[in-house]
Amino acid sequence: MTGCRRRWACGLLALAALAPSCSAHPGPKTSCRSGWHVLTGRSGPGASDELFGVSAASPGTVWAVGVSVPRSGSGRARTLIERWQGGAWRTVPSPDWPSGGSFLNAVVALSGSNAWAVGLSRPQRGPARTLILHWDGRRWAIAASPNAGPGDNALVSVAAASAKDVWAVGYQGAGVGYRSLVEHWDGTSWTVVRVPRPGGPGDGLNAVDAAAAGVVWAVGGSARSQGPSQPLIFRLDGRNWSTVRVPPSLRSATLSGVAAWSRTGAWVVGATRGGAGDRAFSLEAAGQKWRVIPIEPPIALSIDLNGMSAAAPDDVWAVGSSFDGRWYRTLVEHGVDGEWLRVPTPRIVGNDSRLMAVAALGRAVWAVGSTERSGGPQRTLILQRCASSPS
């Protein structure tokens, strides 16, 4: 199914700590030394914890969201929210729908008193419903969110141009397939917004970014009745959404991240699927044309990029994982002046580790995901690069 490459709604969850854990107790304070700081969640048999989204309102206020799932097979999945404030990570209480599991896929922080997190709730019976939480500076609360039709509805990504211009994207059930879902906050309420239908049996959206008020980009994938899947890009330019053409050479591809800064300026990452494994690539908008830029880390059978963030048009970060035949390793790519450079990250020995999202603010970078030993519970994973670190 396009539009849910790694999310809970699809049933496709991805999977020795180098620093103290992020937990319900106050987390550790970290000094700003050169390089990456690695924090892993507490290891325990009770639950598997994962982080899927991260956003920074300022260097001192960063949010990360995900899910905590009981490993016993009983009990409900619960929303998980971590906050970086005052030099430490702490778990912040977050609400859940009482009738079923609740999952958070993404977060956008506008200020210390305004943030949105999106995902879905999965009742014990019936289809998935959209889930939107809002932070008002004191607590997280569930906001009223619409659904499109009686089938599954899920939100995967969220972005904001301003406090009165917030966008969330994902997918909705449509008969035997799925269609792209776009919702908008205008300062008063969330509403479902119509977007073009690309044709074929299904399509969905994985990421959204707001370049400015009235300019929004959303990316994902579109299935075809015949032939391989196609990358899907929508753009809002003023009032109307339109489909943006992508290079015809891309086949069996889905787009997973977008970082936009103008009507014609954007970076996009995705992956092509093939028998030899997944191969990541990026697209850079150059006026009315796209430039395809391969991303090929060495000694990897398969690589995926799951999210991206731009500190500036020529300073872009993308994160994911690489697979060498035995281990999944964290993957960080830095886009500078139109080229990608692989950034070494610390290795957690004996663990499969994946990154799902990244937030860049100036020279500070935060990347989140999960790590696990074979057969063990998943633990939250946070890579943090201090503002004083070199590129």
C-alpha positions as CSV (number, residue, x, y, z in Angstrom):
1,M,0.0,0.0,0.0
2,T,1.5,3.3,-0.9
3,G,1.5,6.1,1.6
4,C,2.3,4.0,4.6
5,R,5.8,2.8,4.1
6,R,6.7,2.2,7.7
7,R,3.8,3.2,9.8
8,W,1.8,1.3,12.4
9,A,-1.4,1.5,10.4
10,C,0.2,-0.9,7.9
11,G,1.3,-3.3,10.5
12,L,4.9,-2.7,9.2
13,L,6.7,-1.4,12.2
14,A,10.4,-1.3,11.8
15,L,11.8,-2.9,14.3
16,A,24.6,-1.4,25.2
17,A,23.3,2.1,25.6
18,L,26.0,4.8,24.9
19,A,24.3,7.2,27.2
20,P,21.6,7.1,30.0
21,S,18.1,6.4,28.9
22,C,15.3,8.6,27.9
23,S,12.6,7.6,30.3
24,A,9.7,8.8,32.4
25,H,12.4,10.3,34.8
26,P,14.4,13.4,34.0
27,G,16.9,12.5,31.3
28,P,20.6,13.2,31.2
29,K,22.1,16.6,30.5
30,T,24.6,16.6,27.7
31,S,27.5,18.9,27.2
32,C,27.9,20.3,23.6
33,R,31.0,18.4,22.4
34,S,31.9,17.8,18.9
35,G,30.2,15.0,17.0
36,W,27.0,13.0,17.8
37,H,25.5,12.2,21.1
38,V,23.6,8.9,21.3
39,L,20.7,8.3,23.7
40,T,18.8,5.0,23.8
41,G,15.6,4.3,25.8
42,R,15.6,2.1,28.8
43,S,15.7,-1.7,28.0
44,G,13.0,-3.7,29.6
45,P,10.6,-6.6,28.9
46,G,7.4,-4.5,29.4
47,A,7.1,-2.6,26.1
48,S,8.7,-1.8,22.8
49,D,9.2,2.0,22.2
50,E,9.8,3.7,18.9
51,L,10.1,7.3,17.8
52,F,8.8,8.3,14.3
53,G,8.8,12.1,14.3
54,V,10.9,15.0,15.6
55,S,10.6,18.8,15.4
56,A,12.5,21.8,16.9
57,A,10.9,25.1,17.8
58,S,14.3,26.4,19.1
59,P,17.6,24.8,20.2
60,G,16.1,24.5,23.7
61,T,12.7,23.1,22.8
62,V,12.6,19.9,20.7
63,W,9.7,17.4,20.5
64,A,9.9,13.7,19.5
65,V,6.9,11.4,19.1
66,G,6.1,7.8,18.6
67,V,4.5,4.8,20.2
68,S,4.9,2.4,23.2
69,V,3.5,-1.1,22.6
70,P,3.1,-3.8,25.3
71,R,5.2,-6.9,24.5
72,S,2.9,-9.2,26.5
73,G,0.3,-9.2,23.7
74,S,-2.3,-7.6,26.0
75,G,-2.9,-4.0,26.6
76,R,-3.1,-1.0,24.2
77,A,-0.5,0.8,22.2
78,R,0.0,4.3,23.6
79,T,1.3,7.6,22.3
80,L,4.8,8.4,23.3
81,I,6.1,12.0,23.5
82,E,9.6,13.1,24.5
83,R,10.8,16.7,25.1
84,W,14.3,18.2,25.0
85,Q,14.3,21.2,27.3
86,G,16.9,22.6,29.6
87,G,19.6,20.3,28.3
88,A,17.8,17.0,29.0
89,W,15.2,14.7,27.4
90,R,12.0,13.9,29.4
91,T,8.9,11.9,28.7
92,V,5.8,14.2,28.7
93,P,2.3,12.8,29.5
94,S,0.2,12.4,26.3
95,P,-3.5,11.3,25.9
96,D,-4.8,8.2,24.1
97,W,-8.2,7.2,22.8
98,P,-9.5,4.7,25.5
99,S,-11.2,2.4,22.9
100,G,-8.0,1.2,21.2
101,G,-4.4,1.7,20.3
102,S,-3.0,5.2,19.7
103,F,0.0,6.0,17.5
104,L,1.9,9.2,16.7
105,N,3.8,9.5,13.4
106,A,5.0,13.1,13.2
107,V,5.2,16.4,15.1
108,V,5.7,20.1,14.2
109,A,6.7,22.6,16.8
110,L,6.0,26.3,16.2
111,S,7.0,27.7,19.6
112,G,7.3,26.6,23.2
113,S,3.6,26.9,23.6
114,N,2.3,25.6,20.3
115,A,2.9,22.2,18.7
116,W,0.9,19.6,16.8
117,A,1.4,15.8,16.6
118,V,-0.5,13.5,14.2
119,G,-1.1,9.8,13.8
120,L,-4.1,7.5,14.2
121,S,-6.1,5.6,16.6
122,R,-6.9,1.9,16.0
123,P,-10.0,0.6,17.8
124,Q,-10.4,-3.0,18.7
125,R,-13.0,-3.2,16.0
126,G,-13.5,-1.0,13.1
127,P,-11.3,1.2,10.9
128,A,-8.5,3.4,11.9
129,R,-9.3,7.0,12.7
130,T,-7.1,10.2,12.5
131,L,-5.5,11.4,15.7
132,I,-4.3,14.9,16.2
133,L,-2.8,16.2,19.5
134,H,-2.1,19.9,20.4
135,W,0.4,21.3,22.9
136,D,-0.7,24.7,24.4
137,G,2.3,25.2,26.6
138,R,1.0,23.2,29.6
139,R,-0.4,19.9,28.3
140,W,-1.1,17.8,25.3
141,A,-4.8,17.4,24.4
142,I,-6.7,15.5,21.7
143,A,-8.0,17.9,19.0
144,A,-11.1,17.2,16.9
145,S,-10.0,15.8,13.6
146,P,-12.0,14.8,10.5
147,N,-12.0,11.5,8.6
148,A,-12.7,11.0,4.9
149,G,-15.2,8.2,4.5
150,P,-15.8,5.0,6.6
151,G,-12.5,3.2,5.8
152,D,-9.1,3.5,7.4
153,N,-7.9,7.1,7.9
154,A,-4.3,7.9,9.1
155,L,-2.1,10.9,9.2
156,V,1.6,10.4,8.6
157,S,3.2,13.8,8.4
158,V,2.6,17.4,9.5
159,A,4.0,20.8,8.7
160,A,3.2,24.5,9.5
161,A,3.7,27.8,7.7
162,S,2.2,29.6,10.7
163,A,0.0,29.1,13.7
164,K,-3.1,29.5,11.4
165,D,-1.7,27.5,8.5
166,V,-0.9,23.9,9.4
167,W,-1.1,20.9,7.1
168,A,-1.2,17.1,7.8
169,V,-1.1,14.3,5.2
170,G,-1.6,10.6,5.0
171,Y,-4.1,8.2,3.4
172,Q,-7.7,7.2,3.5
173,G,-9.4,3.9,2.7
174,A,-11.3,4.0,-0.6
175,G,-13.0,0.7,-1.5
176,V,-10.3,-1.9,-2.0
177,G,-7.5,0.6,-2.2
178,Y,-6.3,3.8,-0.6
179,R,-6.3,7.5,-1.5
180,S,-4.2,10.5,-0.4
181,L,-5.6,12.4,2.6
182,V,-4.8,16.0,3.2
183,E,-6.1,18.0,6.2
184,H,-5.7,21.7,7.1
185,W,-5.8,23.8,10.3
186,D,-6.9,27.4,9.6
187,G,-6.6,28.6,13.2
188,T,-10.1,27.5,14.1
189,S,-10.6,23.9,12.9
190,W,-9.2,21.0,10.9
191,T,-10.9,20.2,7.6
192,V,-10.3,17.7,4.8
193,V,-8.9,19.3,1.6
194,R,-9.5,17.8,-1.8
195,V,-6.4,17.0,-3.9
196,P,-6.0,15.7,-7.5
197,R,-6.6,12.0,-8.1
198,P,-3.6,10.6,-10.1
199,G,-5.5,7.6,-11.3
200,G,-4.8,3.9,-10.8
201,P,-6.0,1.7,-7.9
202,G,-4.4,3.7,-5.1
203,D,-2.2,6.5,-3.8
204,G,-1.0,7.9,-0.5
205,L,1.2,10.6,1.0
206,N,4.2,10.1,3.2
207,A,5.5,13.6,3.9
208,V,4.6,17.3,3.7
209,D,6.5,20.6,4.1
210,A,5.3,24.2,4.0
211,A,7.7,26.5,2.2
212,A,5.6,29.6,3.1
213,A,2.0,30.6,3.5
214,G,0.2,29.3,0.5
215,V,3.1,27.1,-0.8
216,V,3.0,23.5,0.4
217,W,4.6,20.3,-1.0
218,A,3.4,16.8,-0.3
219,V,5.0,13.5,-1.6
220,G,4.3,9.8,-1.6
221,G,3.5,7.1,-4.2
222,S,0.8,6.2,-6.7
223,A,0.0,2.6,-7.8
224,R,-0.8,1.8,-11.4
225,S,-3.2,-0.7,-12.8
226,Q,-0.3,-2.0,-14.9
227,G,3.4,-1.5,-14.4
228,P,5.4,-0.4,-11.4
229,S,4.4,2.3,-8.8
230,Q,5.2,5.9,-9.5
231,P,6.5,8.8,-7.3
232,L,3.7,11.2,-6.4
233,I,4.2,15.0,-5.8
234,F,1.5,17.5,-5.0
235,R,2.1,21.2,-4.7
236,L,-0.2,23.9,-3.3
237,D,0.6,27.2,-5.0
238,G,-1.8,29.8,-3.6
239,R,-5.3,28.2,-3.6
240,N,-5.1,25.1,-5.8
241,W,-3.3,21.8,-5.4
242,S,-1.7,20.4,-8.6
243,T,0.3,17.3,-9.5
244,V,4.0,18.0,-10.2
245,R,5.6,15.9,-12.9
246,V,8.6,13.8,-12.0
247,P,11.4,12.4,-14.2
248,P,10.0,9.5,-16.3
249,S,13.1,7.4,-15.6
250,L,11.9,6.8,-12.0
251,R,10.1,3.4,-11.7
252,S,9.0,1.2,-8.8
253,A,9.6,4.2,-6.6
254,T,8.0,5.9,-3.6
255,L,8.9,9.2,-2.1
256,S,9.4,9.5,1.7
257,G,10.6,13.0,2.5
258,V,10.4,16.5,1.3
259,A,12.2,19.8,2.3
260,A,10.8,22.8,0.5
261,W,11.6,26.6,0.6
262,S,9.8,28.1,-2.4
263,R,7.3,27.5,-5.2
264,T,10.0,25.9,-7.3
265,G,12.6,25.0,-4.7
266,A,12.5,21.6,-2.9
267,W,14.5,18.6,-2.1
268,V,12.8,15.1,-2.1
269,V,14.1,11.7,-1.1
270,G,12.7,8.3,-1.9
271,A,13.6,4.8,-2.9
272,T,13.3,2.4,-5.8
273,R,12.3,-1.1,-5.1
274,G,13.9,-4.1,-6.9
275,G,15.1,-7.6,-6.5
276,A,18.6,-6.4,-5.5
277,G,17.2,-4.4,-2.6
278,D,16.0,-0.8,-2.0
279,R,18.0,2.0,-3.5
280,A,17.6,5.5,-2.2
281,F,17.7,8.6,-4.4
282,S,17.0,12.3,-4.1
283,L,15.4,14.9,-6.4
284,E,16.4,18.5,-6.4
285,A,14.0,21.0,-8.0
286,A,15.8,23.3,-10.5
287,G,13.2,25.7,-11.7
288,Q,10.7,23.6,-13.7
289,K,12.9,20.6,-13.9
290,W,14.2,17.9,-11.5
291,R,17.7,16.7,-11.0
292,V,18.0,13.1,-9.9
293,I,20.8,12.5,-7.5
294,P,21.7,8.9,-6.5
295,I,22.6,8.1,-2.9
296,E,24.9,5.1,-2.6
297,P,26.6,4.4,0.7
298,P,29.3,1.8,0.4
299,I,28.9,-1.9,1.5
300,A,25.1,-1.9,1.7
301,L,22.7,-4.4,0.1
302,S,19.7,-2.1,0.7
303,I,19.3,1.5,1.9
304,D,16.2,3.6,2.8
305,L,15.8,7.2,3.7
306,N,12.7,7.9,5.8
307,G,12.7,11.6,6.5
308,M,14.5,14.9,5.8
309,S,14.8,18.4,7.1
310,A,16.5,21.6,5.7
311,A,18.3,24.1,7.8
312,A,18.8,26.1,4.6
313,P,18.2,25.5,0.9
314,D,21.8,24.3,0.5
315,D,22.0,22.6,4.0
316,V,19.7,19.5,4.0
317,W,19.7,16.4,6.2
318,A,18.2,13.0,5.4
319,V,18.1,9.9,7.6
320,G,17.2,6.2,7.4
321,S,19.0,2.9,7.5
322,S,21.3,0.7,5.5
323,F,21.3,-3.1,5.5
324,D,24.6,-5.0,5.0
325,G,23.2,-8.5,5.0
326,R,23.3,-8.9,8.8
327,W,22.6,-5.6,10.5
328,Y,20.5,-2.5,10.0
329,R,22.6,0.5,10.6
330,T,21.6,4.2,11.1
331,L,22.2,6.2,7.9
332,V,22.6,10.0,7.8
333,E,23.2,12.0,4.6
334,H,24.0,15.7,4.4
335,G,23.1,17.6,1.3
336,V,25.4,20.6,0.7
337,D,25.6,22.6,-2.5
338,G,23.6,20.1,-4.5
339,E,25.5,17.0,-3.5
340,W,25.0,14.3,-0.8
341,L,27.7,13.4,1.7
342,R,27.4,10.4,4.0
343,V,27.9,11.4,7.7
344,P,29.4,8.7,10.0
345,T,27.3,7.9,13.0
346,P,28.1,5.9,16.1
347,R,27.4,2.2,15.9
348,I,25.4,0.4,18.6
349,V,27.2,-2.9,18.6
350,G,24.9,-6.0,18.4
351,N,21.8,-4.0,17.6
352,D,19.6,-3.3,14.6
353,S,19.1,0.5,14.5
354,R,16.9,2.7,12.2
355,L,16.3,6.4,12.0
356,M,12.8,7.6,11.0
357,A,12.9,11.4,11.2
358,V,15.3,14.3,11.5
359,A,15.0,18.0,12.5
360,A,17.7,20.6,11.5
361,L,17.9,24.0,13.1
362,G,20.9,26.1,12.2
363,R,23.9,23.8,12.9
364,A,22.0,21.6,15.4
365,V,20.5,18.3,14.2
366,W,18.3,15.7,16.0
367,A,17.5,12.3,14.5
368,V,15.1,9.7,16.0
369,G,14.2,6.1,15.6
370,S,14.6,2.8,17.4
371,T,17.2,0.2,18.2
372,E,16.9,-3.5,19.2
373,R,18.9,-6.6,19.9
374,S,17.7,-9.8,18.1
375,G,14.4,-10.9,19.6
376,G,14.5,-8.1,22.2
377,P,12.3,-5.1,22.8
378,Q,12.7,-2.0,20.7
379,R,14.1,1.0,22.4
380,T,13.9,4.7,21.5
381,L,17.0,6.0,19.7
382,I,18.0,9.7,19.5
383,L,21.1,11.0,17.8
384,Q,21.9,14.6,18.7
385,R,24.4,16.8,17.0
386,C,25.3,19.9,18.9
387,A,25.2,23.3,17.3
388,S,29.0,23.6,17.7
389,S,29.7,20.3,15.9
390,P,31.5,20.4,12.5
391,S,29.6,19.3,9.3
